[in-house]
Amino acid sequence: MSYQTGDLAAAPAPDVRIALYLDIDGVLLRRTRQQGFGAMSLYEVASGATELLEWATANFDVFWLSTRTSGGSIENAERAFRHASPSAMRSDRFSSLIRSIPASQWDTAKISGIDTAKPFFWIDEDPDPISVAHLSENDLMHRLIKVSVDREPDLLNSLPGVITERMKSR
């Protein structure tokens, strides 16, 4: 499935770009139920991940917000995608896309890596309780989109529509 910039029907004024914070494990990388060295879970790139990332980078200011990137570096994100799909990372298109997304630096809670003063959406499989409490206390829960490609492998295909609907409702 391919998404177009025009798919984002309810985009805000052209001078305001919404930030989109993306988790990696369980959102873009799917657990294979196999284990590798040291009993670590093995991952594969989720169905629709490339198309979603292309759509997202065309429509939002996208940031990695993952335990793999908590220090502000994308090195571990690149490594995770390379291990999940060596052939995908050999693709200039895919590897350039992964590298084009900066990492948001955060510490104990992911909310510290989100600029909540500006419009944003946050896509995460298992958001931490401190961040969820902050969103709830500040009437921002509609900005969190919980996604688990481990449970719903084709879920990424519907995300542009979900985000567009949330933009229309607020």
Backbone as a ProteinNet text record, in pm:
[ID]
protein_1_A
[PRIMARY]
MSYQTGDLAAAPAPDVRIALYLDIDGVLLRRTRQQGFGAMSLYEVASGATELLEWATANFDVFWLSTRTSGGSIENAERAFRHASPSAMRSDRFSSLIRSIPASQWDTAKISGIDTAKPFFWIDEDPDPISVAHLSENDLMHRLIKVSVDREPDLLNSLPGVITERMKSR
[TERTIARY]
84.5	0	89	50.6	127.8	39.5	96.7	23.4	73.4	-12.1	23.2	13.6	85.8	79.8	-64.4	-142.4	-281.2	-370.6	-322.8	-401.8	-424.6	-345.4	-357.5	-453.3	-581.2	-683.1	-695.3	-674.9	-700.1	-570.6	-474.1	-346.3	-365.3	-287.5	-296.4	-240.9	-239.2	-187.2	-48	-12.1	114.2	237.2	231.6	348.1	363.2	266.4	272.9	286	403.2	422.3	411.5	330.8	309.6	426.2	469.3	574.4	510.7	581	538.1	653	629	729.6	700.1	800.8	781.8	868	803	874.9	916.5	1005.8	1054.7	1006	1044.4	1008	857.8	795.7	652.3	568.3	633.3	562.6	607.4	736.7	790.8	865.6	910.4	974.1	884.9	860.2	770.3	851.5	818.2	886	848.8	949.1	925.8	889.3	895.8	873.2	990.9	1099	1221.7	1320.6	1414.3	1514.1	1653.1	1731.8	1869.5	1964.5	2084.9	2189.8	2145.8	2171	2135.7	1986.1	1909.3	1763.2	1695.4	1762.2	1701.7	1599.7	1491.7	1390.4	1448.5	1407.4	1443.9	1327.7	1359.8	1260.2	1264.6	1153.9	1147.5	1079.6	1106.4	1043.3	895	809.8	665.2	613.5	510.6	444.2	394.3	427.4	382.5	474.1	585.3	673.5	735.9	785.2	849.2	750	632.8	531.5	488.2	472.5	434.1	542.3	667.3	776.4	785.5	764.2	765.2	651.8	533.3	418.2	441.8	492.1	513.7	617.3	729.8	833.2	789.2	695.6	642.8	543.6	482.9	374.7	403.3	507.4	533.9	682.7	715.1	852.2	862.3	931.9	934.3	1059.2	1041.5	1150.4	1140.1	1254.6	1257.1	1240.2	1153.7	1134.1	1127.6	1244.9	1257	1367.2	1359.1	1469.6	1598.6	1587.4	1706.3	1772.7	1698.7	1750.7	1746	1729.2	1707.7	1821.5	1942.4	2055.2	2066.2	1974	1974.8	2049.1	2093.2	2165.6	2079	2090.4	2012.5	2091.3	2212.5	2298.1	2231	2170.1	2104.5	1977.4	1911.4	1794.6	1839.1	1943.5	1996.3	2035.6	2101.6	2144.9	2023.2	1919.5	1799.6	1735.1	1723	1664.2	1755.8	1885.8	1982.3	1971.5	1958	1944.1	1808.3	1706.2	1571.4	1557.2	1624.6	1613.5	1738.5	1839.9	1963.3	1939.8	1849.2	1824.5	1758.3	1669.8	1605.8	1707.9	1801.1	1901	2002.9	2011.2	2097.5	2030.1	1901	1827.8	1858.1	1908.3	1937.6	1812.9	1701.3	1575.6	1541.9	1547.6	1510.1	1612.8	1739.4	1841.9	1847.1	1826.7	1822.4	1704	1593.5	1473.2	1497.4	1556.8	1586.5	1681.8	1784.4	1884	1830.6	1726.2	1673	1592.5	1561.8	1479.1	1570	1567.5	1651.2	1591.6	1677.7	1633.9	1601.7	1492.7	1458.3	1525.1	1597.4	1666.9	1571.3	1574.5	1488.5	1560.7	1507.5	1572.8	1479.2	1425.9	1345.7	1211.3	1146.8	1015.9	1021.6	956.6	960.2	900.2	810.2	747.1	851.9	966.4	1072	1134.7	1110.8	1160.9	1059	941.2	833.9	814	810.4	779.6	627.1	568.2	421.5	362.7	447.6	398.2	358.5	400.6	369.5	281.1	207	122.8	207.2	159.3	233.5	140.3	192.5	135.6	251	219.1	319.6	265	341	301.5	394.2	334.6	414	337.3	411.2	350.6	312.8	401.8	383.4	436.5	360.5	409.4	426	529.1	557.9	452.1	427.1	321.4	339.7	462.4	485.5	441	475.3	436.4	285.7	223.2	77.5	9.2	59.1	1.3	14.5	128.2	148.3	49.9	36.4	-58.8	-200.4	-238.1	-371.3	-396.6	-301	-315.8	-325	-271	-268	-362.6	-460.3	-560.1	-496.1	-395.1	-323.6	-327.8	-412.6	-418.4	-455.5	-528.1	-565.2	-443.6	-330.2	-205.7	-126.5	-163.8	-97.6	-176.5	-105.6	-166.1	-91.2	-160.4	-98.1	-106.6	7.6	19.1	101.1	56	136.1	127.7	233.9	237.2	264.4	302.2	315	176.8	77.9	-59.1	-138.6	-114.8	-187.1	-85.1	-36.2	74.1	50	-73.6	-102.3	-151.8	-136.1	-189.6	-132.7	-8.1	54.2	-18.9	-85.9	-158.8	-272.4	-326.4	-439.3	-397.2	-269.4	-226.5	-249.3	-221.8	-249.2	-394.9	-486.4	-627.8	-658.8	-598.7	-618.8	-568.6	-449.6	-392.4	-477.2	-517.6	-601.4	-731.7	-794	-918.4	-895.1	-785.6	-756.3	-732.3	-673.2	-650	-782.7	-874.4	-1005.1	-1085.7	-1068.8	-1152.3	-1107.6	-992.4	-944.9	-921.4
-116.8	0	123	222.2	346.1	461.2	546.7	660.7	785.3	879.2	1005.3	1117.6	1226.2	1342.4	1389.2	1382.6	1426.8	1343.2	1225.5	1140.9	1206.5	1305.6	1373.9	1490.8	1461.5	1559.6	1675.4	1649.2	1752.6	1815.3	1833.1	1889.5	2031.4	2072.7	2208.4	2307.8	2432.1	2537	2497.5	2533.4	2491.3	2528.2	2634	2674.9	2596.4	2508.9	2428.8	2281.8	2225.2	2082.6	2008.9	1907.4	1828	1730.7	1712.8	1615.2	1476.9	1376.9	1238.7	1161.7	1110.8	1036.2	887.1	812.4	670.4	580.9	483.9	375.5	279.2	188.2	94.9	-47.1	-106.2	-244.7	-256.5	-346.7	-367.6	-271.9	-168.7	-72.8	-90.9	-83.6	-101.1	-233	-286.4	-418.1	-515.7	-628.5	-730.8	-847.7	-891.7	-1007.7	-1133.4	-1216	-1335.3	-1458.8	-1450	-1561.4	-1659.4	-1621.2	-1699.6	-1625.4	-1699.9	-1637.1	-1654.7	-1550.4	-1553.3	-1574.6	-1530.5	-1543.3	-1482.1	-1551.2	-1499.8	-1494.4	-1573.5	-1579.4	-1446.7	-1362.5	-1235.6	-1259.9	-1181.8	-1193.1	-1151	-1220.7	-1182	-1103.8	-1009.1	-920.6	-927.3	-885.3	-863.4	-729	-666.9	-539	-566.7	-492.3	-514.2	-478.9	-548.1	-520.7	-375.9	-304.4	-165.9	-63.1	-106.9	-12.9	88.8	43.1	135.8	239.4	194.8	287.8	387.2	338.4	428	532.6	490.6	585.3	688.8	645.9	741.4	842.2	793.3	881	975.7	923.1	1004	1113	1078.5	1179.5	1285.7	1254	1353.7	1448.8	1406	1483.2	1538.9	1489.9	1527.4	1551.5	1611.6	1611.7	1486	1385.7	1254.4	1239.7	1177.6	1153.2	1010.5	943.7	815.9	844.1	769	777.2	633	575.9	433.2	410.7	299.6	265.9	250	216.8	201.8	336.3	445	577.4	677.1	629.7	719.9	819.5	784.7	875.7	979.6	976.5	1075.4	1031.8	905.3	853.6	752.9	752.1	655.5	527.4	518.3	402.7	270.4	261.8	137.2	110.5	215.5	197	135.5	189.5	133.7	-12.5	-43.1	-180.1	-273.4	-228.2	-311.3	-341.8	-240.4	-263.5	-351.5	-333.7	-414.5	-561.9	-589.1	-727.8	-786.3	-703.6	-751.6	-783	-705.3	-726.8	-676.6	-760.8	-718.9	-673.6	-738	-699.9	-562.5	-530.6	-398.5	-288.8	-311.2	-208.7	-194.3	-295.1	-279.6	-191.9	-172.9	-84.6	60.1	136.4	278.1	352.7	319.1	385.3	365.7	242	211.5	264.7	239.9	284.9	437.1	506.1	653.4	703.2	633.1	669.1	655.7	545.9	523.9	632.1	661.6	762	904.7	929.1	1066.4	1108.8	1014.4	1043.5	1061.7	1180.9	1203.1	1136.6	1110.7	1051.2	1161.8	1145.5	1236	1182.7	1268.9	1227.2	1232.5	1129.4	1123.3	1043.5	1054.1	980.6	877.2	899.8	799.7	772	875	861.9	921.7	855.5	902.8	1042.1	1080.5	1212.7	1322.8	1298.3	1400.3	1422.8	1333.8	1350.2	1408.1	1443.4	1498.3	1645.1	1729	1870.9	1883.7	1878.7	1880	2019.1	2121.1	2256.9	2273.9	2181.1	2185.5	2067.2	2077.2	1964.6	1840	1724.6	1600.2	1480.4	1370.1	1238.2	1147.9	1050	956.3	816.2	735.3	597.8	504.7	423.5	338.2	210.1	103.4	-25.3	-31.9	15.1	0.8	126.3	235.7	360.6	347.3	413.2	403.3	477.6	433.3	490.7	639.9	685.7	828	913.3	869.6	943.5	943.7	828.3	818.6	910	911.5	999.2	1145.3	1183	1321.8	1357.2	1269.2	1294.5	1308.8	1220.2	1222.2	1351.3	1389	1510.7	1637.6	1633.1	1750.6	1739.7	1649.5	1630.1	1606.5	1520	1491.5	1343	1265.5	1122.2	1094.3	1187.4	1168.4	1174	1218.4	1227.2	1095.9	1004.2	874.6	772.2	701.5	594.9	466.3	374.6	247.3	151	93.8	3.7	-117.1	-235.8	-355.7	-442.9	-438.2	-525	-669.3	-691.8	-829.6	-894.7	-819.6	-871	-853.6	-742.3	-713	-681.3	-781.9	-764.2	-663.1	-641.7	-550.1	-413.5	-384.5	-260.9	-133.7	-136.8	-15.4	40.1	-47.3	-1.9	93.6	84.8	170.3	296.9	308.9	423.1	560.1	579.9	712.8	755.2	662.3	693.6	725.3	651.9	676.7	815.8	849	980.9	1091.2	1074.5	1174.2	1195.8	1088	1100.3	1174	1143.6	1214	1361.2	1395.3	1536.6	1609	1542.8	1601.9	1620.6	1530.1	1533.1	1636.7	1698.6	1798.5	1931
0	0	0	-76.9	-84	-36.6	43.1	94.7	25.4	4	-59.6	41.5	15.1	102.8	117.2	12.7	15.3	105.6	148.6	236.5	372.4	403.8	531.3	513	507.9	473.9	572.3	698.3	798.6	850.3	761.1	803.7	854.6	955.2	1007.2	906.4	942.7	855.8	806.7	682.1	623.5	705.5	785	861.5	992	1022.2	1144.5	1104.9	1132.8	1106.5	1238.4	1239.4	1359.4	1375.9	1498.7	1528.3	1543.5	1497.3	1511	1574.6	1694.7	1770.6	1754.9	1712.4	1683.2	1770.5	1831.5	1896.9	1786.3	1815.5	1713.9	1740.7	1854.9	1885.6	1908.9	1836	1851.8	1768.8	1712.2	1626.4	1481.4	1457.9	1323.3	1307.5	1420	1420.3	1495.9	1433.8	1489	1542	1662.6	1721.5	1643.1	1613	1530.9	1612.5	1743.5	1835.5	1834.3	1767.5	1770.7	1858.9	1911.7	1997.5	1938.7	1955.9	1908.4	2023.9	2007.1	2106.9	2239.4	2349	2481.4	2505.1	2432.7	2446.3	2414.3	2333.6	2293.2	2182.7	2184.4	2080.1	1945.9	1841.6	1705.8	1645.8	1558.9	1499.8	1348.3	1288.2	1144.5	1122.4	1009.2	977.9	952	1018.9	1007.9	868.7	829	701.7	699.9	594.7	581.1	645	706.5	776.7	681.4	568.2	473.8	424.5	385.4	334.6	441.5	564.7	673.4	697.2	699.9	723.1	611.1	488.5	376.3	390.5	422.5	442	558.7	667.7	787.9	763.3	700.4	678.6	578.7	493	399	466.2	577.1	637.9	776.6	842.3	980.8	1002.3	1114.6	1164.7	1250.3	1201.6	1265.7	1352.2	1469.3	1563.1	1615.9	1631.4	1701.6	1850	1915.6	2060.9	2111.1	2133.2	2160.8	2263.2	2333.6	2424	2344.3	2218.3	2133.4	2103.1	2118.6	2082.2	2197.3	2319.3	2433.4	2453.4	2414.3	2430.9	2321.2	2225.2	2118.2	1993	1988.2	1872.5	1798.2	1665.8	1587.6	1558.7	1607.8	1581.1	1617.6	1735.2	1776.6	1697.7	1651.3	1564.6	1432.3	1374.8	1249.5	1267.2	1377.1	1404.8	1415.8	1483.5	1500	1364.9	1280.1	1147.3	1061.8	1074.4	998.1	1038.6	1169.9	1215.7	1177.9	1181.2	1149.1	1000.6	918.3	774.7	703.4	698.4	631.5	487.3	416.9	277.1	269.1	362.4	361.1	384.1	477.1	506.3	393.8	305.6	188.6	83.2	96.5	6	43.4	-53.1	-27.3	18.9	-40.1	-5.9	141.9	188.6	327.2	426.6	400.7	495.5	502.8	391.8	393.7	474.8	462.3	536.8	687.3	729.9	871.9	923.6	845.6	886.1	884.1	808.3	797.1	920.3	1006.5	1124.4	1245.7	1304.9	1423.5	1547.3	1643.1	1769.8	1869.2	1939.4	2048	2174.9	2241.7	2363.4	2481.7	2563.2	2681.2	2788.8	2912.7	3021.8	3081.9	3199.5	3268.9	3202.3	3154.9	3091.8	2951.4	2857.7	2719	2702.8	2790.7	2779.7	2781.7	2844.5	2849.2	2711.6	2618.1	2481.8	2385.8	2437.6	2354.5	2389.1	2287.1	2307.9	2308.4	2427	2439.4	2419.9	2405.6	2380	2233.2	2149.1	2005.8	1969.9	1859.6	1817.6	1789.7	1835	1816.3	1821.2	1770.6	1792.6	1834	1918.9	1968	1946	1872.6	1844.4	1922.5	2009.6	2096.9	2125.9	2147.3	2181.5	2329.7	2412.9	2557.2	2628.4	2623.2	2683.9	2835.1	2886.6	3029.6	3112.5	3233.7	3318.6	3348.9	3367.7	3396.3	3278.2	3157.7	3037.2	3017.9	3039.4	3025.9	3127.7	3250.7	3353.8	3313.2	3259	3215.1	3103.6	3006.6	2897.4	2951.5	3041.3	3100	3178.3	3260.7	3342.2	3257.7	3136.8	3050.8	2931.2	2941	2836.6	2699.1	2696.5	2572.4	2534.4	2598	2568.7	2422.5	2359.2	2219.5	2127	2180.3	2101.7	2104	2192.2	2202	2120.8	2035.6	1955.5	1989	2052.9	2089.9	1971.7	1939.8	1825.8	1868.1	1831.6	1853.4	1728.8	1647.9	1530.1	1568.8	1694.2	1742.9	1749.8	1793.2	1804.9	1675	1604.6	1480	1371	1300.2	1205.5	1093.6	1053	941.8	986.9	1113.1	1171.1	1110	1064.4	1011.5	889.8	816	697.7	731.7	852.2	889.7	964.9	1001.5	1083.5	1019.4	891.1	834.9	853.4	836.4	857	1002	1094.6	1237.8	1274.8	1228.4	1259.8	1198.5	1075.1	1007.9	1083.8	1128.7	1205.2	1336.9	1402.7	1529.8	1506	1393.3	1362	1338.3	1275.1	1247.7	1375.1	1472.6	1593	1694.6	1676.7	1775.4	1712.9
[MASK]
++++++++++++++++++++++++++++++++++++++++++++++++++++++++++++++++++++++++++++++++++++++++++++++++++++++++++++++++++++++++++++++++++++++++++++++++++++++++++++++++++++++++++

